[in-house]
Amino acid sequence: MEKSKGFKELIVWQKAHQLVLAVYQLTRTFPKEELFGLVSQMRRSSISVAANITEGYRKRTKPDKIKFMNIAQGSLDETHYYLILSQDLAYADTMVLQNQPEEVAKLLNAYTHAIEASK
């Protein structure tokens, strides 16, 4: 595994960041009464994905790196659920956007496996 120069070079981080931007764009249209509820939760969980990938990138030990990738995965699953809930509440059509967490999850799993396999 070739060492990248920074977290922004990680494809998994790039895709997670794109998810954050998409969530912010989507939640701009939600009802005002959800501003401190679903909107806040969805934004925070999506940010947590990219933020934990970023934080884990700099950790020196495998267990530390993997811990942060695991936290990112949990936040990703949380974000995915909020997209499903938003669809079910008819706040927005999130069916297409629901593919993004699945893509990030695959990349996150691959990145975690690469960390585990590294020296």
N, C-alpha and C positions, 0 to 999 in steps of 0.2 A: 504494500500500500504506500503510494507516494505521498509524502507529507505536503499538505497545502500550506500556503503562507498565511492564511487567515480564514476565519469561519465563513466569510462571505463567498469564498471559493467553493464551499461545500454545496453540492446540488441539493442535498436534503434541506439545508438552511434556506437556500433560494426558493425552493418550493414551499417551505413553511412560511416564509416571508410573504410570498404571493397569496397564500391562504389568509394571512392576517389582513392584507390589503383588500382582499375580496370580502372578508367578513365585515370590515369597516364600511365598505361600499354598500353591502347588502343591508346592514342594520341602520343606515341613514333613513330608510323608508319605514321603519317599524313604528308602531304607535307610540306616542309620547309617554304613555303610562308604563311602557316597558324599558324606558331609559335607565332606570336603576335596578331593573330586574334582568330580563333575558338579554337585553343589549349589553349591559355591563358584564354579565357572566360570559357571554359568547366572545366578546372582545378580549376579556382577560384570559380565558382559556386558550384562545388562538395565539395571543401574544406569548403565553407561557411555553408553547411548543417551540417557537423560534428562539426565545430567550434561554430555555434550558439546553437547546442544542449549542447555542453560543457559549453558555457558561461551561458546559461539559467539554467543549472543544479545548479549552485551556487547562483542564485538569491533567495532572501528571500521571496518575495511576489508572490502570484499567478499571478497577472497581469504581473509582470516582467517576470516570467517564461514562461507564455503563449505567451508574445510578442516575445521572442526569438524562441520559437517553431514555431510561425507563420512565422518569417523571414526564419527559416530553411526550412519550407514548400515551400516558394516562391523560394528559391535557388534550392530546389529539383526539382520543376517544370521547372525552367530554365535549369538545367542539363538535364532533360528528353528531353526538346526541342532540346538541342544541340546534343543529341544522335540521335534523329530523323533526324536532319539536316545532320549529318555526314553520316547517312545511305543514305539519298536522294542525297548527293553529291558524293556518292560512294567512300568515304574515308575509310570506314570500314563497316563490317557487324556488326551492333549494335543491331540486333533484340533480341538476348539472353540477352545482357546487359541491354536492356530497361526494363526487368523485375525487376531489382534491385531497381530503383527508386520507382516502384509501391509497392514493399515490404517495403521499408523504409517509404513510405507515410502511409501505414497501421499502422506500428509500431508507427510512429510519431503521428498519430491521436489517437491511443490508449493511448500513453503516455500523450498527452495533455488532454484527457478526464480524466485520472487518476489524473492529477494535479488539474483539475477543481473539481473533486469529493473529494479531500483530505481536511482534516481539516485545 
